[in-house]
Amino acid sequence: MSTVHRTNDFNEITFGRRSVKAYDPELKISREEMTEILAEASRAPSSVNMQPWRFLVVDSAEGKEKLAPLAKFNQTQVLTSSAVIAVFIDMNNGEYMDEIFGKAVELGYMPQEIKEMQMNAFRPYYETISRADLRDVNLIDAGLVSMQLMLVARAHGYDTNPIGGYEKDQIAEAFGMDKERYQPVMLISIGKAAKEGHPSYRLPVETITTWA
């Protein structure tokens, strides 16, 4: 049995072990590069390729001033970061099924007959699934894209910090979004850390793993 040997860069890639509390407020990320980061992150897998994630990028001073009061215990990250990416799920993401599968055929990713077979199978599913079950599926997909976004940001040379402590019941409306359709998942601050974050303890594999 062969063993795969990893490089010593592994710890540089799995950066989430340290929590960034403050960023260099002078560093800015261009919207062109942020678009690249989001596009690369959006290659994350999703159930039936329905890509339910939606991003609100708060990178202006006005936007940060609006967001800061909604992130009471994380205002420093909001105000000093280059941007804060609010990750939402779109509860109407089934509306994009025709576009997603149609473009797959147009780009040569699948033949027409496979598209029709999948549409016939998945459209009734999305028309009948309960809102609670759809939310569960979408939240899993949003978790995948969020972690991938953080890894992509690291590959671009930036630091990130996921934030769950904010007014989730207010953020959509505060930025003019339909709160029933767009439901919050997390905030991800991004920039250059002003100082290295503190390490955190991780439970050993023996505690968190069962072999069968």
N, C-alpha and C positions, 0 to 999 in steps of 0.2 A: 504494500500500500504506500503510495507516494504522499509526501507532505508538501503543502504549498507554503513557501517562505514569503513573508511579508517584508516590506521595507520598513525602515525606522520612521517613515513619515506617517505611520498609522495614527499616532497620537495627535499629529498636526491636523489630520482629517477629522477625527472624531473629537472635535473641539468643544462639544457641548458640556464637558465636565466642569467648566468654569463659568460662573455667572458674572456677566458684565453689568456693572451698576452705573457707570458714567463713560461718556465718549468724548473724543476730541471734537468740540463744537465747530472747529474751523474746517473740518474735512467735509466736502460735499461729494455726493455721488451723482453723476449726470443722469438725466432721465433716459438717455440712450443706453448707458450701461445698466441702469436698473431694468430697462426693458429686456436686455439680454439676460439678466439674472432671472427674471420672471419667466421668460421663454424657456430657459434651460430647466428651471424648477418644474415647469408644467409638463415636462416629459415623464413625471412620476406616473406610476400605474394608477388606474381607477377602475371601479366596477363597471363592466360593460363599456369601458372607455367613455363614460359620460362626463368626466371632468367637472364635478360640481363646485370646484373652488372658484372664488372670486376675490380679487385683491383691491383694497383701498390703500394707495400709497400716500402717506402724509409726509410731505417733504418741504412744505413751505412754513414760514414763521407763523402765518395766520392759522394754518391747519394744526400746527403743534400747540398753539395757544388754545385752540378749541378742544383738542384731544386731552391735554394735560389734566384738566379738572376731572375727566372721566377715568383717569388712571392715578388715583390718589396716592398710592404707595409706590408708584413707578414714574413719577413726574421727571425725575432727573434723566432717566433713559429717554423719555419722550423729548425733552427739551434740548438735550445735548447730542442726540444721535443724528446721523445724516438723514435718516427717514425712519418712519415706523410703518410697517406693512400690516394692515389689519386684514386678517384672513376670515372670509365668510364662506358659508355654503349657500348655494342657490337652490331653493326648494322647488323651483320651476325648471331645473336643469334638463328635464325630459324634453323641453321645447327645442333643444338643440340636436335631437337625435337625427333628424333628416340631414342637417348640415354636416354632422360628424361622419355619418356613414356615407353620405353622398360625396364628400370630399375624399374619403378613403378610396372610393371607386375612381374618382377623377384623377387622383395621384398614383393610381396603380397599386395601392396597398391591398386591395381585395377585389375579386370579380363581382359583377352586378348580381349574380345569383346568390352569392354569399350574403351580400348586403340585404337582399330581399328576404332571405331566410332569417337573418338576425333581426331585421325590423319586425317581421311577423311574430317572432318569439318575444322580443323585448318591449315592443310598444304596449301590448296588453298588460305586461308586468308593471310598467310605469304608470299605466292608467288605473290600475287596481291596488297597487301597494299602499299600505296605510301611511299616513304622514309620519307617524312615529318610526316605522320601519325604514322609510326613506331617509329620515334624519339620521338614523343609526348608520346606514350605508354611507351617506354623504360625509358624516363626521370621520369615519375611518379613512376615506379618501383624502379629506382635508388634512388629517394627521400625516399622511404619507407625503403630500405636497409640501407641508410645512417643514418637515425634517429635511426633505430634499432642497428646499429653498435655503435652509441654513447651511447645508453642505456646499451648495453652489456658491453662496456668499463667501464662504471660507476659501473656496478655490479662486475666487476673485480677489482675495486678500483682505476681506472684511470680517469683523466680529459681529456676532448677533446675540440676542437674548430673547427667549420666548417669554411672553407675559400673559398670565391668566387672570391677574387681579385688576380688573377694570369694570366699568359700568356697562355690562353687556346688554342690558335692557334699554340703553339710551344711545349707543354709538351709531346705529344705523340711521335713526332719525336725525341725530345731530349733524350728519353729513348728507342729509337729503335722500336717504335710501329707504326702500320699503322694508320695514322691520319684520313683516311676516314672510316675505320672500327671501330676504338676505339675513341669515342668522349667523351671529358671531362665533368664531372658533377660538382665536387667540390673536394677540399682537406680537409682532416680531420686530424688535428694534435692530437697526443695522448701522454700522459705522466703524470707526477705529477706536478701540478701547483706550481710555485715558490712562488707565493702569490695569495691570493684569488682575483678572478676577480671582476670587478665592476658590481653591479646589473643594470638591464635596465628596463625601464618602459614598461608595457604591457597595451594595450587598454582594457577597461573593457568589460566584456561579453555583456553588453547592447549595446555597440557600434558595435560589430562584429557579432552579432547574430540576426537573424530574426526567429520568431516562426510562424508556420502555422498549 
